């Protein structure tokens, strides 16, 4: 791998990691999701510094070109993350439903209390 | 005996006053609560002006979420029986005493008003009948219970069912799935014949391609429910 691209990607990843730490401090991202992204950042960093890992892995798996393995893993990772998001979204939707229902009952209660006064 | 009528309503301002009047004249011993599912028409103002008892949902949750709100309300205020009555005027309040009778006699925990037992009155369009037939057959295959009108929104529930529905009620097209859910808990489901009226005004909320999604989704949900844990009474 050309030294230029190694440096370029490493710098990007390090900047990204700094950014994650930054928004973690500001509580704009949940810890468990931040860990996932930090993990991915480190993974990319390691594969950039030691591309032999990729070559070795692709030989072992029978993948013709190591870069194909990168694309494949990238797509796979995307699918997994997207799936996790849909699960998380479903859970959030349930919470919103409950809140909406309880608010309606609460307002009705308050209104009927007002009428009694 | 505390009895509550749950009236889910989405954009049914034209039908509601008439319906509530009917209830107050034909069935004065019943309490009612309108569940306004984020209607875009003047349902909210109407309820306010006429002093109708209503729960106003700030987000549209769909029939499942709206009806569940009614069940949560029923449980909160300690009702013995809760009856679902559609806000479009299709369900005639004259059947209220009939539909709760099996619960009072302790013959059933949940009673459905079926329009297909006597085959009188409004029978609904061809495509819907096909869908309804499909569900009826799935339900009998899976639970052994013979239901003729699995999609009927005219239903009566006792305390146990009120509690179950407060905890879990399907979000999408809930009627058939909620029936098989009750069977999971060994609760008794019964049907009585009723005659339904054509909806007085407005539009049904299930149109266009939705029936196809409806059938696939509910079929899958019912099948999966068979693998959920079972509990006795």
Interface residues (C-beta under 8 A of the other chain):
Chain A: X96 X97 X100 X101 X102 X103 X104 X105 X107 X108 X112 X115
Chain B: X33 X35 X51 X53 X54 X55 X56 X57 X58 X59 X61 X65 X68 X69 X72 X73 X76 X171
